[in-house]
Amino acid sequence: MRTWLKEIRAKKGLTQQEVANAANVDVTMICKIELGERRPSVEVAKKIASVMGFNWTRFFEDEDEPTK
């Protein structure tokens, strides 16, 4: 589970649907990424990170590492 991603989204006051719309991806993709069921492609990671304001490489770091 990517709790760090949910935390960033919550701090920005965004819903999964708002992130999906802004990143031009399906809301189910956002949900599955947050749940840790899917790992985004580099392209999708860049879109989501751009919308939410963090480095896209965070998606590919060790889940045990603290959020930078």
C-alpha positions as CSV (number, residue, x, y, z in Angstrom):
1,M,0.0,0.0,0.0
2,R,1.3,3.4,-0.9
3,T,0.2,5.4,2.1
4,W,2.7,8.2,1.2
5,L,0.7,8.7,-2.0
6,K,-2.6,9.0,-0.2
7,E,-1.1,11.4,2.3
8,I,0.2,13.7,-0.4
9,R,-3.1,13.6,-2.2
10,A,-5.0,14.4,1.0
11,K,-2.6,17.3,1.9
12,K,-3.4,18.8,-1.5
13,G,-7.1,18.3,-0.9
14,L,-7.5,16.2,-4.1
15,T,-9.8,13.3,-4.7
16,Q,-8.7,10.3,-6.7
17,Q,-11.0,11.4,-9.4
18,E,-9.4,14.9,-9.5
19,V,-6.0,13.4,-9.8
20,A,-7.1,11.0,-12.5
21,N,-8.7,13.8,-14.5
22,A,-5.7,16.1,-14.2
23,A,-3.3,13.3,-15.1
24,N,-5.5,12.0,-17.9
25,V,-5.7,8.4,-16.5
26,D,-8.6,6.3,-15.3
27,V,-9.6,6.7,-11.6
28,T,-9.4,2.9,-11.1
29,M,-5.7,3.2,-12.0
30,I,-5.2,5.8,-9.3
31,C,-7.0,3.6,-6.8
32,K,-5.0,0.5,-7.7
33,I,-1.7,2.4,-7.5
34,E,-2.6,3.7,-4.1
35,L,-3.5,0.2,-2.9
36,G,-0.2,-1.1,-4.2
37,E,-2.0,-3.4,-6.7
38,R,-0.4,-1.7,-9.7
39,R,2.8,0.0,-10.4
40,P,2.5,2.8,-12.8
41,S,4.4,3.0,-16.1
42,V,7.0,5.8,-16.2
43,E,4.7,7.9,-18.3
44,V,1.8,7.5,-15.9
45,A,4.1,8.1,-12.9
46,K,5.3,11.3,-14.4
47,K,1.8,12.5,-15.0
48,I,0.6,11.8,-11.5
49,A,3.7,13.2,-9.9
50,S,3.4,16.4,-11.9
51,V,-0.2,16.8,-10.8
52,M,0.6,16.2,-7.1
53,G,4.0,17.9,-7.0
54,F,6.6,15.3,-6.2
55,N,9.4,13.5,-8.1
56,W,8.0,10.7,-10.2
57,T,10.9,8.4,-9.3
58,R,9.3,8.0,-5.8
59,F,7.0,5.4,-7.3
60,F,10.0,3.2,-8.0
61,E,11.9,3.6,-4.7
62,D,11.8,1.0,-1.9
63,E,8.4,1.3,-0.1
64,D,10.3,1.2,3.3
65,E,12.1,4.4,2.6
66,P,10.7,7.6,4.1
67,T,9.1,10.1,1.8
68,K,11.5,12.8,0.7
